[in-house]
Amino acid sequence: MALIPVDNLKAGMVLEKDLIAFNGRFLLPSGSTLTEKHIQTMKIWGVAEVTVTEDHDEDLPLEAPAEISQEIMARAEVLLARLFVTKPEGSPMKEMYEVALHRTASALLRKELPEFAPPLPAQKAPGQAHEKEGVLTPADLVSREVRLASLPDVYYRIMEVINSARSSASQIAETVSSDTSLLTRLLKLVNSAFYGFPSKIETVSRAVAIIGTKELSTLALGIAAVQYFTDISPEYIDMKNFWRHSIACGVYARLLASEKIGVSEERLFVAGLLHDIGKLILIRQIPRQARQALEYASAKRISLAAAEREVLGFDHAQLGAALLREWKIPSSLETIVRFHHSPHASQSVLEATLLSAANSLAIAALQGRSGTPVVPEISSSLWKETGVPAAVFSAVVLQGDRQITDISSSFLGAGR
């Protein structure tokens, strides 16, 4: 075992211990064979030194990761022409493209063919009677939605805790513990690589003490809201891929938020988790028009949000925000979701821009599928105003991998 300064690390060295960043975040598990990307990530996240094994033969070259040939890189670039309308030249989209290129090439090296856009349903979704009533608005659809299904009771109890100025740790612990499903998923989240705590947290009261009442309430709120969407037909959408994209968006948003002092990481995670719920309302309420928007986006090679505005007169971000408003979700969350495709118009430009970038990054990193055929553009000027270097994208994706896998397999439960 040897403690090595990060500047002296070489590709092929093997970690002796789990690698934890200065802020307590889990980066890499013990036993990982380091690559140049890993070393670059450590530098970005401020890691000074790491412990590596000494059981390799010093006279033999260290085992290096498989190299990606120029032929595979060329094939990856051809495939990426589907995701990017043009090859980006400037930051942050150039960094986004590099992430997508590396992910696509790595998939090809494993002899996997990335599927960037979800296949459309084999048959056109049958129109519902109320689709013949004329022009629909987000308010119309939300009104119908809330009449069809109701939120779990625990949701409203969590809202009471959040809205009470005198809410305490014991109140949130009692509220969460009253719902077994919520309790199980929340503790799985807290004990996952999402937080990377060194010892297991077995009670909500302990989680509250470490994370905080408001933060844990926000996480519980997001989980409860996700449980609302349990009856979406697989005929119209692959829910496993939908939630994986949403989870990835939330994880990336949280990691980007950690770069900014004063931005709630938990709020950004939940905003990412819920950012596309408007799409589920469209599929459940007006599947025929939802399909038309998908077809239009594919034909015109534009984002799904832009296609929805052309076909419907509004997009899923507006619709999702309208539902959150009906649920009386804290306005800060509603605003981020509402403007994640148009952050320049938001009063919370920073948070909306971070979520917008996280959404595009999740698509570029091939995490699930969101329905959009291209990676939505991130404004260079808006991104510059965040003060977050675009070079952090590759580090965020690398760090997020295990978190996304952990949450996807346990946090959302079977069948998600």
Contacts in CASP RR format, 6 or more apart in sequence:
PFRMAT RR
TARGET T0000
AUTHOR 0000-0000-0000
METHOD contacts of the structure
MODEL  1
MALIPVDNLKAGMVLEKDLIAFNGRFLLPSGSTLTEKHIQTMKIWGVAEV
TVTEDHDEDLPLEAPAEISQEIMARAEVLLARLFVTKPEGSPMKEMYEVA
LHRTASALLRKELPEFAPPLPAQKAPGQAHEKEGVLTPADLVSREVRLAS
LPDVYYRIMEVINSARSSASQIAETVSSDTSLLTRLLKLVNSAFYGFPSK
IETVSRAVAIIGTKELSTLALGIAAVQYFTDISPEYIDMKNFWRHSIACG
VYARLLASEKIGVSEERLFVAGLLHDIGKLILIRQIPRQARQALEYASAK
RISLAAAEREVLGFDHAQLGAALLREWKIPSSLETIVRFHHSPHASQSVL
EATLLSAANSLAIAALQGRSGTPVVPEISSSLWKETGVPAAVFSAVVLQG
DRQITDISSSFLGAGR
1 16 0 8 1.000
1 51 0 8 1.000
1 52 0 8 1.000
1 53 0 8 1.000
1 54 0 8 1.000
2 51 0 8 1.000
2 52 0 8 1.000
2 53 0 8 1.000
2 54 0 8 1.000
3 49 0 8 1.000
3 50 0 8 1.000
3 51 0 8 1.000
4 13 0 8 1.000
4 49 0 8 1.000
4 50 0 8 1.000
4 51 0 8 1.000
4 52 0 8 1.000
5 48 0 8 1.000
5 49 0 8 1.000
6 39 0 8 1.000
6 42 0 8 1.000
6 43 0 8 1.000
6 47 0 8 1.000
6 48 0 8 1.000
6 49 0 8 1.000
6 50 0 8 1.000
9 34 0 8 1.000
9 39 0 8 1.000
9 42 0 8 1.000
9 50 0 8 1.000
9 52 0 8 1.000
10 34 0 8 1.000
10 62 0 8 1.000
11 34 0 8 1.000
11 35 0 8 1.000
11 36 0 8 1.000
11 38 0 8 1.000
11 39 0 8 1.000
11 62 0 8 1.000
11 64 0 8 1.000
11 65 0 8 1.000
12 33 0 8 1.000
12 34 0 8 1.000
12 35 0 8 1.000
12 62 0 8 1.000
12 63 0 8 1.000
12 64 0 8 1.000
12 65 0 8 1.000
13 33 0 8 1.000
13 34 0 8 1.000
13 52 0 8 1.000
13 53 0 8 1.000
13 62 0 8 1.000
14 31 0 8 1.000
14 32 0 8 1.000
14 33 0 8 1.000
14 34 0 8 1.000
14 52 0 8 1.000
14 53 0 8 1.000
14 56 0 8 1.000
15 28 0 8 1.000
15 29 0 8 1.000
15 30 0 8 1.000
15 31 0 8 1.000
15 32 0 8 1.000
15 34 0 8 1.000
15 50 0 8 1.000
15 51 0 8 1.000
15 52 0 8 1.000
15 53 0 8 1.000
16 30 0 8 1.000
16 31 0 8 1.000
16 51 0 8 1.000
16 52 0 8 1.000
16 53 0 8 1.000
17 30 0 8 1.000
17 50 0 8 1.000
17 51 0 8 1.000
18 26 0 8 1.000
18 28 0 8 1.000
18 29 0 8 1.000
18 30 0 8 1.000
19 26 0 8 1.000
19 27 0 8 1.000
19 28 0 8 1.000
19 29 0 8 1.000
19 32 0 8 1.000
19 42 0 8 1.000
19 47 0 8 1.000
19 50 0 8 1.000
20 26 0 8 1.000
20 27 0 8 1.000
20 196 0 8 1.000
20 198 0 8 1.000
21 27 0 8 1.000
21 45 0 8 1.000
21 46 0 8 1.000
21 47 0 8 1.000
22 45 0 8 1.000
22 46 0 8 1.000
22 47 0 8 1.000
23 258 0 8 1.000
24 196 0 8 1.000
25 45 0 8 1.000
25 196 0 8 1.000
25 258 0 8 1.000
25 399 0 8 1.000
26 193 0 8 1.000
26 195 0 8 1.000
26 196 0 8 1.000
26 399 0 8 1.000
26 402 0 8 1.000
26 403 0 8 1.000
27 41 0 8 1.000
27 42 0 8 1.000
27 45 0 8 1.000
27 47 0 8 1.000
27 399 0 8 1.000
28 38 0 8 1.000
29 402 0 8 1.000
31 53 0 8 1.000
32 38 0 8 1.000
33 63 0 8 1.000
33 65 0 8 1.000
34 52 0 8 1.000
35 65 0 8 1.000
37 102 0 8 1.000
37 394 0 8 1.000
37 398 0 8 1.000
38 398 0 8 1.000
40 394 0 8 1.000
40 395 0 8 1.000
41 394 0 8 1.000
41 395 0 8 1.000
41 398 0 8 1.000
41 399 0 8 1.000
42 50 0 8 1.000
44 391 0 8 1.000
44 392 0 8 1.000
44 395 0 8 1.000
45 395 0 8 1.000
45 399 0 8 1.000
56 62 0 8 1.000
66 109 0 8 1.000
68 105 0 8 1.000
68 106 0 8 1.000
68 109 0 8 1.000
72 105 0 8 1.000
72 108 0 8 1.000
72 109 0 8 1.000
73 101 0 8 1.000
73 105 0 8 1.000
75 105 0 8 1.000
75 108 0 8 1.000
76 101 0 8 1.000
76 104 0 8 1.000
76 105 0 8 1.000
76 108 0 8 1.000
77 87 0 8 1.000
77 101 0 8 1.000
79 104 0 8 1.000
79 108 0 8 1.000
79 114 0 8 1.000
79 116 0 8 1.000
80 87 0 8 1.000
80 97 0 8 1.000
80 100 0 8 1.000
80 101 0 8 1.000
80 104 0 8 1.000
82 116 0 8 1.000
82 117 0 8 1.000
82 373 0 8 1.000
82 374 0 8 1.000
83 100 0 8 1.000
83 116 0 8 1.000
83 363 0 8 1.000
83 364 0 8 1.000
83 373 0 8 1.000
83 374 0 8 1.000
83 375 0 8 1.000
84 93 0 8 1.000
84 97 0 8 1.000
84 100 0 8 1.000
84 374 0 8 1.000
84 375 0 8 1.000
85 301 0 8 1.000
85 374 0 8 1.000
87 97 0 8 1.000
88 94 0 8 1.000
88 96 0 8 1.000
88 97 0 8 1.000
90 380 0 8 1.000
91 380 0 8 1.000
91 383 0 8 1.000
91 390 0 8 1.000
92 357 0 8 1.000
92 378 0 8 1.000
92 380 0 8 1.000
92 383 0 8 1.000
92 390 0 8 1.000
92 393 0 8 1.000
93 375 0 8 1.000
93 377 0 8 1.000
93 378 0 8 1.000
93 380 0 8 1.000
94 390 0 8 1.000
95 390 0 8 1.000
95 391 0 8 1.000
95 393 0 8 1.000
95 394 0 8 1.000
96 360 0 8 1.000
96 361 0 8 1.000
96 364 0 8 1.000
96 375 0 8 1.000
96 378 0 8 1.000
96 390 0 8 1.000
96 393 0 8 1.000
97 364 0 8 1.000
98 393 0 8 1.000
98 394 0 8 1.000
99 361 0 8 1.000
99 364 0 8 1.000
99 365 0 8 1.000
99 393 0 8 1.000
99 394 0 8 1.000
99 397 0 8 1.000
100 364 0 8 1.000
100 365 0 8 1.000
100 366 0 8 1.000
100 375 0 8 1.000
102 394 0 8 1.000
103 114 0 8 1.000
103 364 0 8 1.000
103 365 0 8 1.000
103 366 0 8 1.000
103 397 0 8 1.000
104 114 0 8 1.000
104 366 0 8 1.000
107 113 0 8 1.000
107 114 0 8 1.000
107 366 0 8 1.000
108 114 0 8 1.000
114 366 0 8 1.000
115 369 0 8 1.000
116 366 0 8 1.000
116 369 0 8 1.000
116 373 0 8 1.000
117 298 0 8 1.000
117 369 0 8 1.000
117 371 0 8 1.000
117 372 0 8 1.000
117 373 0 8 1.000
118 237 0 8 1.000
118 238 0 8 1.000
118 241 0 8 1.000
118 369 0 8 1.000
118 371 0 8 1.000
120 291 0 8 1.000
120 294 0 8 1.000
120 295 0 8 1.000
120 298 0 8 1.000
121 235 0 8 1.000
121 236 0 8 1.000
121 291 0 8 1.000
124 288 0 8 1.000
124 291 0 8 1.000
125 235 0 8 1.000
125 236 0 8 1.000
125 287 0 8 1.000
125 288 0 8 1.000
125 290 0 8 1.000
125 291 0 8 1.000
126 287 0 8 1.000
126 288 0 8 1.000
127 286 0 8 1.000
127 287 0 8 1.000
127 288 0 8 1.000
128 285 0 8 1.000
128 286 0 8 1.000
128 287 0 8 1.000
128 288 0 8 1.000
130 144 0 8 1.000
130 285 0 8 1.000
131 286 0 8 1.000
131 288 0 8 1.000
131 289 0 8 1.000
136 286 0 8 1.000
136 312 0 8 1.000
137 314 0 8 1.000
138 314 0 8 1.000
138 318 0 8 1.000
138 319 0 8 1.000
138 320 0 8 1.000
138 321 0 8 1.000
138 322 0 8 1.000
139 322 0 8 1.000
141 281 0 8 1.000
141 282 0 8 1.000
141 285 0 8 1.000
141 286 0 8 1.000
141 319 0 8 1.000
141 322 0 8 1.000
142 281 0 8 1.000
142 319 0 8 1.000
142 320 0 8 1.000
142 322 0 8 1.000
142 323 0 8 1.000
142 326 0 8 1.000
144 285 0 8 1.000
145 281 0 8 1.000
145 284 0 8 1.000
145 285 0 8 1.000
145 323 0 8 1.000
146 323 0 8 1.000
146 326 0 8 1.000
148 284 0 8 1.000
149 228 0 8 1.000
149 231 0 8 1.000
151 224 0 8 1.000
151 225 0 8 1.000
151 228 0 8 1.000
151 327 0 8 1.000
152 179 0 8 1.000
152 182 0 8 1.000
152 224 0 8 1.000
152 227 0 8 1.000
152 228 0 8 1.000
153 179 0 8 1.000
154 175 0 8 1.000
154 176 0 8 1.000
154 178 0 8 1.000
154 179 0 8 1.000
154 182 0 8 1.000
154 220 0 8 1.000
154 224 0 8 1.000
155 221 0 8 1.000
155 224 0 8 1.000
155 225 0 8 1.000
155 228 0 8 1.000
155 327 0 8 1.000
157 175 0 8 1.000
157 178 0 8 1.000
158 172 0 8 1.000
158 175 0 8 1.000
158 176 0 8 1.000
158 217 0 8 1.000
158 220 0 8 1.000
158 221 0 8 1.000
158 224 0 8 1.000
159 221 0 8 1.000
159 328 0 8 1.000
160 175 0 8 1.000
161 167 0 8 1.000
161 171 0 8 1.000
161 172 0 8 1.000
161 175 0 8 1.000
161 213 0 8 1.000
161 217 0 8 1.000
162 214 0 8 1.000
162 217 0 8 1.000
162 218 0 8 1.000
162 221 0 8 1.000
162 330 0 8 1.000
164 171 0 8 1.000
167 213 0 8 1.000
167 217 0 8 1.000
168 213 0 8 1.000
169 205 0 8 1.000
169 208 0 8 1.000
169 209 0 8 1.000
169 212 0 8 1.000
169 213 0 8 1.000
170 205 0 8 1.000
171 213 0 8 1.000
172 204 0 8 1.000
172 208 0 8 1.000
172 213 0 8 1.000
172 216 0 8 1.000
172 217 0 8 1.000
172 220 0 8 1.000
173 203 0 8 1.000
173 204 0 8 1.000
173 205 0 8 1.000
173 208 0 8 1.000
175 220 0 8 1.000
176 182 0 8 1.000
176 183 0 8 1.000
176 186 0 8 1.000
176 204 0 8 1.000
176 216 0 8 1.000
176 220 0 8 1.000
177 183 0 8 1.000
177 204 0 8 1.000
179 224 0 8 1.000
181 227 0 8 1.000
182 220 0 8 1.000
182 223 0 8 1.000
182 224 0 8 1.000
182 227 0 8 1.000
183 204 0 8 1.000
185 223 0 8 1.000
185 410 0 8 1.000
185 411 0 8 1.000
185 412 0 8 1.000
185 413 0 8 1.000
186 204 0 8 1.000
186 207 0 8 1.000
186 216 0 8 1.000
186 219 0 8 1.000
186 220 0 8 1.000
186 223 0 8 1.000
187 201 0 8 1.000
187 202 0 8 1.000
187 204 0 8 1.000
187 207 0 8 1.000
188 410 0 8 1.000
188 411 0 8 1.000
189 195 0 8 1.000
189 219 0 8 1.000
189 223 0 8 1.000
189 407 0 8 1.000
189 410 0 8 1.000
189 411 0 8 1.000
190 197 0 8 1.000
190 201 0 8 1.000
190 207 0 8 1.000
190 211 0 8 1.000
191 197 0 8 1.000
191 200 0 8 1.000
191 201 0 8 1.000
192 403 0 8 1.000
192 406 0 8 1.000
192 407 0 8 1.000
192 410 0 8 1.000
192 411 0 8 1.000
193 400 0 8 1.000
193 402 0 8 1.000
193 403 0 8 1.000
193 406 0 8 1.000
194 251 0 8 1.000
194 254 0 8 1.000
194 403 0 8 1.000
194 406 0 8 1.000
194 407 0 8 1.000
195 211 0 8 1.000
197 210 0 8 1.000
201 207 0 8 1.000
201 210 0 8 1.000
204 216 0 8 1.000
207 216 0 8 1.000
208 216 0 8 1.000
211 219 0 8 1.000
211 266 0 8 1.000
215 264 0 8 1.000
215 265 0 8 1.000
215 266 0 8 1.000
216 266 0 8 1.000
218 264 0 8 1.000
218 266 0 8 1.000
218 267 0 8 1.000
218 270 0 8 1.000
218 330 0 8 1.000
218 333 0 8 1.000
219 266 0 8 1.000
219 269 0 8 1.000
219 270 0 8 1.000
221 270 0 8 1.000
221 329 0 8 1.000
222 270 0 8 1.000
222 273 0 8 1.000
222 274 0 8 1.000
223 411 0 8 1.000
225 274 0 8 1.000
225 277 0 8 1.000
225 327 0 8 1.000
225 329 0 8 1.000
226 243 0 8 1.000
226 273 0 8 1.000
226 274 0 8 1.000
226 412 0 8 1.000
229 277 0 8 1.000
229 280 0 8 1.000
231 284 0 8 1.000
232 239 0 8 1.000
232 280 0 8 1.000
232 283 0 8 1.000
232 284 0 8 1.000
233 283 0 8 1.000
236 283 0 8 1.000
236 287 0 8 1.000
236 290 0 8 1.000
236 291 0 8 1.000
237 279 0 8 1.000
237 280 0 8 1.000
237 283 0 8 1.000
238 369 0 8 1.000
239 415 0 8 1.000
239 416 0 8 1.000
240 415 0 8 1.000
240 416 0 8 1.000
241 368 0 8 1.000
241 369 0 8 1.000
242 276 0 8 1.000
242 279 0 8 1.000
242 280 0 8 1.000
242 368 0 8 1.000
242 369 0 8 1.000
242 370 0 8 1.000
243 408 0 8 1.000
243 412 0 8 1.000
243 416 0 8 1.000
244 367 0 8 1.000
244 368 0 8 1.000
244 404 0 8 1.000
244 408 0 8 1.000
245 276 0 8 1.000
245 362 0 8 1.000
245 363 0 8 1.000
245 367 0 8 1.000
245 368 0 8 1.000
245 369 0 8 1.000
245 370 0 8 1.000
246 272 0 8 1.000
246 273 0 8 1.000
246 274 0 8 1.000
246 275 0 8 1.000
246 276 0 8 1.000
247 273 0 8 1.000
247 367 0 8 1.000
247 404 0 8 1.000
247 407 0 8 1.000
247 408 0 8 1.000
247 411 0 8 1.000
247 412 0 8 1.000
248 362 0 8 1.000
248 365 0 8 1.000
248 367 0 8 1.000
248 368 0 8 1.000
248 400 0 8 1.000
248 404 0 8 1.000
249 272 0 8 1.000
249 273 0 8 1.000
249 275 0 8 1.000
249 276 0 8 1.000
249 355 0 8 1.000
249 358 0 8 1.000
249 359 0 8 1.000
249 361 0 8 1.000
249 362 0 8 1.000
249 367 0 8 1.000
250 268 0 8 1.000
250 269 0 8 1.000
250 270 0 8 1.000
250 271 0 8 1.000
250 272 0 8 1.000
250 273 0 8 1.000
250 275 0 8 1.000
250 355 0 8 1.000
250 358 0 8 1.000
250 362 0 8 1.000
251 269 0 8 1.000
251 400 0 8 1.000
251 403 0 8 1.000
251 404 0 8 1.000
251 407 0 8 1.000
252 357 0 8 1.000
252 358 0 8 1.000
252 361 0 8 1.000
252 362 0 8 1.000
252 365 0 8 1.000
252 396 0 8 1.000
252 397 0 8 1.000
252 400 0 8 1.000
253 268 0 8 1.000
253 269 0 8 1.000
253 271 0 8 1.000
253 272 0 8 1.000
253 354 0 8 1.000
253 355 0 8 1.000
253 358 0 8 1.000
254 265 0 8 1.000
254 266 0 8 1.000
254 268 0 8 1.000
254 269 0 8 1.000
255 396 0 8 1.000
255 399 0 8 1.000
255 400 0 8 1.000
256 268 0 8 1.000
256 354 0 8 1.000
256 357 0 8 1.000
256 358 0 8 1.000
256 388 0 8 1.000
256 392 0 8 1.000
256 396 0 8 1.000
257 263 0 8 1.000
257 264 0 8 1.000
257 265 0 8 1.000
257 267 0 8 1.000
257 268 0 8 1.000
257 351 0 8 1.000
257 354 0 8 1.000
258 265 0 8 1.000
259 387 0 8 1.000
259 388 0 8 1.000
259 392 0 8 1.000
260 350 0 8 1.000
260 354 0 8 1.000
260 386 0 8 1.000
260 387 0 8 1.000
260 388 0 8 1.000
263 350 0 8 1.000
263 351 0 8 1.000
263 354 0 8 1.000
267 332 0 8 1.000
267 333 0 8 1.000
267 336 0 8 1.000
267 351 0 8 1.000
268 336 0 8 1.000
268 351 0 8 1.000
268 354 0 8 1.000
268 355 0 8 1.000
268 358 0 8 1.000
270 333 0 8 1.000
271 333 0 8 1.000
271 336 0 8 1.000
271 337 0 8 1.000
271 340 0 8 1.000
271 351 0 8 1.000
271 355 0 8 1.000
272 337 0 8 1.000
272 340 0 8 1.000
272 355 0 8 1.000
272 358 0 8 1.000
272 359 0 8 1.000
274 320 0 8 1.000
274 324 0 8 1.000
274 333 0 8 1.000
274 337 0 8 1.000
275 317 0 8 1.000
275 336 0 8 1.000
275 337 0 8 1.000
275 340 0 8 1.000
275 355 0 8 1.000
275 359 0 8 1.000
276 316 0 8 1.000
276 370 0 8 1.000
277 316 0 8 1.000
277 320 0 8 1.000
277 323 0 8 1.000
277 324 0 8 1.000
277 337 0 8 1.000
278 316 0 8 1.000
278 317 0 8 1.000
278 319 0 8 1.000
278 320 0 8 1.000
278 323 0 8 1.000
279 290 0 8 1.000
279 304 0 8 1.000
279 316 0 8 1.000
279 370 0 8 1.000
279 371 0 8 1.000
281 316 0 8 1.000
281 319 0 8 1.000
281 320 0 8 1.000
281 323 0 8 1.000
282 289 0 8 1.000
282 290 0 8 1.000
282 293 0 8 1.000
282 308 0 8 1.000
282 312 0 8 1.000
282 316 0 8 1.000
282 319 0 8 1.000
283 290 0 8 1.000
289 311 0 8 1.000
289 312 0 8 1.000
292 311 0 8 1.000
293 304 0 8 1.000
293 307 0 8 1.000
293 308 0 8 1.000
293 310 0 8 1.000
293 311 0 8 1.000
293 312 0 8 1.000
294 304 0 8 1.000
294 307 0 8 1.000
294 371 0 8 1.000
296 302 0 8 1.000
296 307 0 8 1.000
296 310 0 8 1.000
296 311 0 8 1.000
297 303 0 8 1.000
297 304 0 8 1.000
297 306 0 8 1.000
297 307 0 8 1.000
297 371 0 8 1.000
297 372 0 8 1.000
297 373 0 8 1.000
297 374 0 8 1.000
298 373 0 8 1.000
300 307 0 8 1.000
301 373 0 8 1.000
301 374 0 8 1.000
302 373 0 8 1.000
302 374 0 8 1.000
303 341 0 8 1.000
303 372 0 8 1.000
303 374 0 8 1.000
303 376 0 8 1.000
304 315 0 8 1.000
304 316 0 8 1.000
304 370 0 8 1.000
304 371 0 8 1.000
304 372 0 8 1.000
304 373 0 8 1.000
305 315 0 8 1.000
305 316 0 8 1.000
305 317 0 8 1.000
305 341 0 8 1.000
305 372 0 8 1.000
305 376 0 8 1.000
306 315 0 8 1.000
308 314 0 8 1.000
308 315 0 8 1.000
308 316 0 8 1.000
309 315 0 8 1.000
315 341 0 8 1.000
317 337 0 8 1.000
317 338 0 8 1.000
317 339 0 8 1.000
317 340 0 8 1.000
317 341 0 8 1.000
317 342 0 8 1.000
318 338 0 8 1.000
320 337 0 8 1.000
320 338 0 8 1.000
321 334 0 8 1.000
321 335 0 8 1.000
321 337 0 8 1.000
321 338 0 8 1.000
324 333 0 8 1.000
324 334 0 8 1.000
324 337 0 8 1.000
325 334 0 8 1.000
332 348 0 8 1.000
332 351 0 8 1.000
335 346 0 8 1.000
335 347 0 8 1.000
335 348 0 8 1.000
335 351 0 8 1.000
335 352 0 8 1.000
336 346 0 8 1.000
336 348 0 8 1.000
336 351 0 8 1.000
336 352 0 8 1.000
336 355 0 8 1.000
337 355 0 8 1.000
338 346 0 8 1.000
339 345 0 8 1.000
339 346 0 8 1.000
339 348 0 8 1.000
339 352 0 8 1.000
340 352 0 8 1.000
340 355 0 8 1.000
340 356 0 8 1.000
340 359 0 8 1.000
341 356 0 8 1.000
341 376 0 8 1.000
342 352 0 8 1.000
343 349 0 8 1.000
343 352 0 8 1.000
343 353 0 8 1.000
343 355 0 8 1.000
343 356 0 8 1.000
343 379 0 8 1.000
343 382 0 8 1.000
344 379 0 8 1.000
344 382 0 8 1.000
346 352 0 8 1.000
349 382 0 8 1.000
349 385 0 8 1.000
350 385 0 8 1.000
350 386 0 8 1.000
353 378 0 8 1.000
353 379 0 8 1.000
353 382 0 8 1.000
353 383 0 8 1.000
353 385 0 8 1.000
353 386 0 8 1.000
354 386 0 8 1.000
354 388 0 8 1.000
356 376 0 8 1.000
356 378 0 8 1.000
357 378 0 8 1.000
357 383 0 8 1.000
357 393 0 8 1.000
359 370 0 8 1.000
359 376 0 8 1.000
360 375 0 8 1.000
360 376 0 8 1.000
360 377 0 8 1.000
360 378 0 8 1.000
361 393 0 8 1.000
361 396 0 8 1.000
361 397 0 8 1.000
362 368 0 8 1.000
362 370 0 8 1.000
363 370 0 8 1.000
363 372 0 8 1.000
363 375 0 8 1.000
363 376 0 8 1.000
364 375 0 8 1.000
365 397 0 8 1.000
367 404 0 8 1.000
383 390 0 8 1.000
408 416 0 8 1.000
END
